[in-house]
């Protein structure tokens, strides 16, 4: 009887223990280089219309990045006002949530533009009208990475300690088109102090265009703010891949330890989607 009770208790414990397959999967949404995506809906506008007809341009605006939009504008351009008119050419961009645990695919909505008074140039029976839908929006990038602070100069010596300085680290994006793709670390001793220098490479790896300077804010080791050589990078410098953010800090020497390097970037980004519509003459 005693053995039967023991076996019963063991079976209950096994049944109540969470199994590996049932554990929630942790997803890091702050990866990749996505931001806003524009998609023209099928038949909005239709492939062709008759001269003088009306139509609707419907664009789905999806936030595939990891951060919410704050402000921006969506617009249609490329139209000749002598040949066609829209009820509006631009509209304020709504706040759109980025990817997170509650919304793994991010939020989206549909914006509509209505066209009318479509004419064909004289001497033609049809006219292909090309247009572009663009979104300009403020966005951000938040970077976090574990780093080792270790004054050991020799690799052999460093490997005997609790952590090893990685002189160069690569990253696959932070869930935004502008990303910190590489970090180089240099740690040295200065008397009784430790001097750590981090060089962060900032690039545009998204499908759109950076249209403002990148403003750097809050570069920290844990809760300590670092001194950086500059806090603003022109769009051209970022587009060329030459934006290098160099930051340092000095502290009293102590044993090696692992901590978090973090940085926040703010900027305005543009993405564009092209469309066309064929207008045929009546009769």
Residue pairs with C-beta under 8 A, 6 or more apart in sequence:
27 101
27 104
29 66
29 98
29 99
29 100
29 101
29 104
29 175
30 66
30 142
30 174
30 175
31 66
31 172
31 173
31 174
31 175
32 172
32 173
32 175
33 173
33 176
33 177
33 179
33 205
33 206
34 64
34 65
34 175
34 176
34 177
34 206
35 63
35 64
35 65
35 137
35 139
35 176
35 177
35 206
35 208
35 269
35 271
36 61
36 62
36 63
36 64
36 65
36 69
36 96
36 135
36 137
36 139
36 208
36 269
36 271
37 61
37 62
37 63
37 64
37 271
38 59
38 60
38 61
38 74
38 133
38 134
38 135
38 271
38 272
38 273
39 59
39 60
39 62
39 273
40 57
40 58
40 59
40 60
40 133
40 273
40 275
41 58
41 59
41 60
41 110
44 55
44 56
44 57
44 58
44 112
45 55
45 56
45 57
45 115
45 275
45 277
46 55
46 277
47 277
47 278
48 277
48 278
48 279
48 280
49 55
49 118
49 277
49 278
49 279
49 280
50 279
50 280
50 281
50 282
51 118
51 119
51 120
51 279
51 280
51 281
51 282
52 117
52 118
52 119
52 282
53 116
53 118
53 279
54 114
54 115
54 116
55 114
55 115
55 118
55 277
56 112
56 113
56 114
56 115
57 76
57 86
57 112
57 113
57 114
57 115
57 131
57 133
57 275
58 110
58 111
58 112
59 74
59 110
59 111
59 112
59 113
59 133
59 273
60 108
60 109
60 110
61 74
61 93
61 94
61 96
61 108
61 109
61 110
61 111
61 135
62 96
62 105
62 106
62 107
62 108
63 69
63 96
63 97
63 98
63 99
63 106
63 107
63 108
64 98
64 99
64 105
64 106
65 98
65 99
65 106
65 139
65 175
65 176
65 177
66 98
66 99
66 100
66 174
66 175
66 176
67 98
67 139
67 140
67 141
67 142
67 175
67 176
68 95
68 96
68 97
68 98
69 93
69 94
69 95
69 96
69 98
69 137
69 138
69 139
70 95
70 137
70 138
71 92
71 93
71 137
71 138
72 92
72 93
72 135
72 136
72 137
72 138
72 268
73 90
73 91
73 92
73 93
73 135
73 136
73 137
74 90
74 91
74 93
74 111
74 133
74 134
74 135
75 89
75 90
75 91
75 133
75 134
75 135
75 136
76 86
76 89
76 90
76 113
76 131
76 132
76 133
77 89
77 131
77 132
77 134
78 130
78 131
78 132
79 85
79 86
79 89
79 129
79 131
82 119
83 118
83 119
83 120
83 121
83 127
83 129
84 115
84 116
84 117
84 118
84 119
84 129
85 115
85 116
85 117
86 113
86 114
86 115
87 113
87 114
87 115
87 116
88 113
89 113
91 111
91 113
93 135
93 136
93 137
94 109
96 106
96 107
96 108
96 109
97 103
97 106
97 107
98 106
98 107
98 175
99 105
99 106
99 175
118 129
118 279
119 279
120 126
120 127
120 279
120 280
120 281
121 127
124 281
125 280
125 281
126 278
126 279
126 280
126 281
127 278
127 279
128 276
128 277
128 278
128 279
129 276
129 277
129 278
129 279
130 274
130 275
130 276
131 274
131 275
131 276
131 277
132 272
132 273
132 274
132 275
133 272
133 273
133 275
134 270
134 271
134 272
134 273
135 270
135 271
136 211
136 268
136 269
136 270
137 268
137 269
138 266
138 267
138 268
138 269
139 176
139 177
139 178
139 266
139 267
139 268
139 269
140 176
140 264
140 265
140 266
140 267
141 174
141 175
141 176
141 178
141 179
141 180
141 264
141 265
141 267
142 174
142 262
142 263
142 264
142 265
143 171
143 174
143 180
143 200
143 261
143 262
143 263
143 264
143 265
144 260
144 261
144 262
145 169
145 171
145 183
145 260
145 261
145 262
146 258
146 259
146 260
146 261
147 165
147 166
147 169
147 183
147 185
147 198
147 221
147 258
147 259
147 260
147 261
148 163
148 164
148 165
148 166
148 185
148 187
148 256
148 257
148 258
149 165
149 187
149 194
149 196
149 221
149 256
149 257
149 258
149 259
150 158
150 161
150 163
150 164
150 165
150 187
150 256
150 257
151 187
151 188
151 189
151 194
151 253
151 256
152 158
152 161
152 165
152 256
153 188
153 189
155 164
158 164
158 165
158 256
161 255
161 256
162 255
162 256
162 257
162 258
163 256
163 257
163 258
165 185
165 187
166 185
167 184
167 185
167 186
168 182
168 183
168 184
168 185
169 182
169 183
169 184
169 185
170 181
170 182
171 179
171 180
171 181
171 182
171 183
173 179
173 181
173 205
174 180
176 206
177 204
177 205
177 206
177 207
177 208
177 210
177 269
178 202
178 203
178 204
178 205
178 206
178 210
178 214
178 238
178 265
178 267
178 269
179 202
179 203
179 205
180 200
180 201
180 202
180 245
180 263
180 265
181 201
181 202
181 203
181 205
182 200
182 201
183 198
183 199
183 200
183 201
183 261
184 198
184 199
185 196
185 197
185 198
185 199
186 196
186 197
186 199
187 194
187 195
187 196
187 197
188 194
188 195
189 195
189 253
190 250
192 252
192 253
193 250
193 251
193 252
193 253
194 250
194 251
194 252
194 253
194 254
195 248
195 249
195 250
196 221
196 248
196 249
196 250
197 246
197 247
197 248
198 226
198 246
198 247
198 248
198 261
199 244
199 245
199 246
200 219
200 244
200 245
200 246
200 247
200 263
201 241
201 243
201 244
201 245
202 214
202 233
202 238
202 243
202 244
202 245
202 265
203 238
203 241
203 243
204 210
204 238
204 239
206 269
206 271
207 271
208 269
208 270
208 271
208 272
209 239
209 269
209 270
209 271
209 272
210 235
210 238
210 239
210 267
210 268
210 269
210 270
211 235
211 268
211 269
211 270
212 235
212 267
212 268
213 232
213 233
213 234
213 235
213 267
214 232
214 233
214 235
214 238
214 243
214 265
214 266
214 267
215 231
215 232
215 265
215 266
215 267
216 228
216 230
216 231
216 232
216 233
216 245
216 263
216 264
216 265
217 231
217 263
217 264
217 265
217 266
218 225
218 262
218 263
218 264
219 225
219 226
219 228
219 245
219 247
219 261
219 262
219 263
220 226
220 260
220 261
220 262
220 263
221 249
221 259
221 260
221 261
222 259
222 260
224 249
224 251
226 247
226 248
226 249
227 247
227 248
227 249
228 245
228 246
228 247
229 245
229 246
229 247
230 245
233 243
233 245
237 243
245 263
